[in-house]
Amino acid sequence: DEKLLADSRVKLIATATIGFDHIDTAWCAAHGIEVTTAAGCNARGVLQWVGAALVHLSRTQGWQPAERTLGIVGVGHVGSLVKAYAEGWGFRVVCCDPPREERERCGFRTLEEVAREADILTFHTPLDDTTRHMAGAKLFERMKPGSILINTSRGEVVDGQALRESGLQYVLDVWEHEPDLDPPLLRNALLATPHIAGYSAQGKANATALSVRTISRYFGLPLGEWYPSNIAPSRPRAISWQELCDTIDDRFDIAAESRRLKENPEKFETIRNEYRYREEYF
């Protein structure tokens, strides 16, 4: 922000993150500082996390995808992938993305409509003034009894206190006030992980590569195609629901990760920082 950047020579900020709420973008724009992010870098890592969560829920609650409606809020890099794969797995999918709907007329629904129809409601939005606490008491009242909320976007998109008091079921990877978690909110989560949904080896490599390429472009360096040599790039492919069920635990045991956090909430940052990045396989 201004306190850090005023009177500096900085002309470019390349953040290897998807979120940008840690940067005063308006101030930067007014002072000629370009800001770029790594949006989309870990989309397949988050997709894999969502797939693992859905498999776990189907097993423990005894349902098949064709019996559930999945509501997606935010149909950008991650939400678009979740939509495509969930439809392939057999879910009925309904989507909400007001900015895209205004631009593209995609036929997306309002947030209230999606909340009323969804058995599972998953959030994939950035954090800004329009999305902060967009999932709050009023929205929870509109959701179907027995429905499940999933959040892998930013913790502040969901009002944690209202969620705790709503009686809804929920699965959370991101939390308000990280790393200081609300003990009852953590305890009652169906699944809880420490902000690692996008922590894949390829996601981290993509973020680094995007930042290096941005700097290369800005300063005219010969690194426009650079990618870490020790990481195999993603190889996107379709995967059936049955194959997902058969393979996901070996690739990412989400239930084990949840138990680890619930048993050691005070180690939130340690678990996150020492997390072994998983390999994307679809």
N, C-alpha and C positions, 0 to 999 in steps of 0.2 A: 504494500500500500504506500501512500504518500510518505509515511514516516520512514520507510526503508529506502524508497526510490528517489525521493526529491533530491535534486542537484547531483544525481548520479549520471553515469554515461550509459546506463542500460537502455537498449533499444529493442531487446527481444527477451521474452520469457517463454521458454519451452518447458512446460511441465509434463513429466512422464506419468500423469494421472488423468483419469477421466473427468473428475470433478474439478471445478475451478472457483469454488466459493472461498478459497483461501487467497484469492487474488482480487484486488479492486480493479476490475476490468474497465469500469467507467473512467476512473482516474487515469489508467494506462492509456486508454484510447484518446483522452483529452490531451495527453502529453507525448503522443507519438510513439508509444511503446507497444509493439506487436505482442499479442499473447496467443500461443498455440497450446493445444492439449493433445493427449493421446487417446482421444475418444474412439471407442471401438476396439482398442487393443486387446482387451480381455473378454470380449463378448462370448467367445466359445467356452472360456473357462466358467463364466457365469451360467451359460447354457448347461454345461455338464453338472454344475451344482444344482440347478433347478431340476434337471432330470433325476439326479440322485434323491432329491427331496420328494419328488412325485412318486418315485418307485417305493420309497420308504412308507409314504402315506398310503399308497394302494395296498401294500402288504399288511400294514398294521390295522387299517380300517376296512379292508375287505371289499374293495371296489376295482373296477376296470376303467380305463380311460373313456370308453364309450358311454359310461354312466355319469360322467362329470362334465360340467361346463367350466372352462378355465377363462377367467377374466384377466386381461393384460392391460396395465396402465403404463403408458409410455412405449411406443412402438418404434424405437430408434434402433441403434446397433444391436442391443441385447434383445429388446422386445420383439423385433422382427424375426430373429432367430428362434426365440421361444415359440412364437406364433407358428412358424413353418414346421418346426419339429413336433410341437404338440398336436397340430392337425394331422401330421403323419402318424402319430402314435394313437390317434383315434379320439382325442378330446374334441368337444365342441368349443370353439374359441370365439370370444367376443372381446373387442378392443376399444380402448379409449386413448386418444392422443389429440387434444384440442389444437395445438399448433399445427400438426400435420393435417388435421381435418380442415382447418381454415385454409391452408395452402393448397391442398391436393384433392379435397373432397373424396376421401377414401371410403366413406360410408361408416366411419367409426362412430361409436355410441358415446353418450355422455357418461361421466363418471358415475352418476347416480343410477343410470340404466344398467351399466356393467355390474355395479355393486349388487343390484337387486337380482341379477340373473346368475352370477357366478357362484359356483360351489367352492372354487379356489380363486383368490384374487391376488395377483402378483404384481409388484411395483418395480418399474424399471425407468425411473425418471431422474433427471438432474435435480439438484437442490437449488431453488431460488425463491423469490418472494411468493411465487404462485404455487409452489409445491410444498413449502414448509407446513407441516401439520395438515396436508390435504387429506390424510387419513386420520380423521378425528372422530369425536363422539357422534356428530351428525351422520357421517358416512357409515359408521358401525351400526347405527340404528337401522339403516337401509339394507344391510347385508342379511342374507338368508340365515335362519337358525342352523347351526351346525357347520356353517361355512368356515373356510380357513384363509387367513391372510399370510402372504409371504412377502418379505421385504429384503431385497438385496441391493437397493439403490443407495440411499443415505439414511442414517438413523432418524434425522429430524423430519423426514417425510411423514413419519408416523408419530402421532402423539402417544408416547409410551404410557403415560398415566391413564389416558382414556382407553387405550387398548387393554391394559391390565384390568380396568373396571368394566369392560364391555361384556365379558363372558365368552368372547370369541376364541376360537382356536387359532394358533399362529406359529409361524416358523420364521425365525429372524437370523440374519447374518450381520445386520447393521443395527446400531443402537444409539439412542440419544445419550449424550454425556459420556461417550466412550472415553477412557476404558472403565469408568465407574458405572457399572451396570446396576439396574434396579433389581434387587434380589428376587422379589416375587415375580417380576416379569420374566427373569431368566428361569426361575424354577418351574414356571407353568408352561414354558414354551414346548411345543411338540418336538422341535429341533432347534438348537442354538449353536451358532458358530461365530468365531471372533473376527468378522469382517475379512473373510478369506475366500469369498465366492469366486472372485476373479483371479485367485492365486494359482495360475498355471504357469509352467515354464515358458510356454509360447506367449502367454499374455505379458509376462515381464519382458521377454525379448522384444515383442512388438512395441511395447511402450518405449524401451530404450532406442530401438531402431527409428521410431517416429521422431523422437527428440533429436537424435544425431542427424537424421535427414533434414529436419527443419533448420538446424544450425548450419548444415552444409549448404542448403539453398540460400540462406540469408547471407552467409559470408563467402559464397562462391568456392566452397571446398569440394574435393572430388569424392564425396561420401554419399552420393545420392541414392545408391542401392545397397548401402551397408546393412548387414544383419549379423547378429552374434554367431560366430562360426561353430560354437559348441552346442547350439540348440537346433533341433530339427523343426522346420516350420510346420504349421498345422496342415493337415491333409483332410479337408472337410469331406464328409460323406454322409449319406443317409444311414440311419440305424433304426431298426424296428424296435417296437416296444419289448418284444420278447428278448431280443439280443441285449437291449439296455438292462433289463431285469437280470439277465444271466451274467453280465460283465461288470456292472457299475460298482459293486462292492469291492472287487479286486482293484479297481482304479481309484475309487474314492468312497471310503466307508463313512458316510455322513453321520450315521448313528454313533460311531465310535468317537468322531470329532465332537459331537454334541455332548456326549458323556464327559469327555475330557474338559470341556469348558465348564460344564455345570459343577464338576467336582473341584475345579480350580479357578473360580471366577476372578480371583485376585491376580492371576497370571495371564490375564487377557492379552497384554502387550507382549509378554514373553512367548506365549503360544503363537501369536501372530508373527512376531519377528523371527521365530525359529521354525516356522512352518516349512515343510518340504514341498516345494511346488510340484503339483501333479502334472502329468502329461495329458494333453488333449488327445483324444482318440476318435472323435467324430466332430 
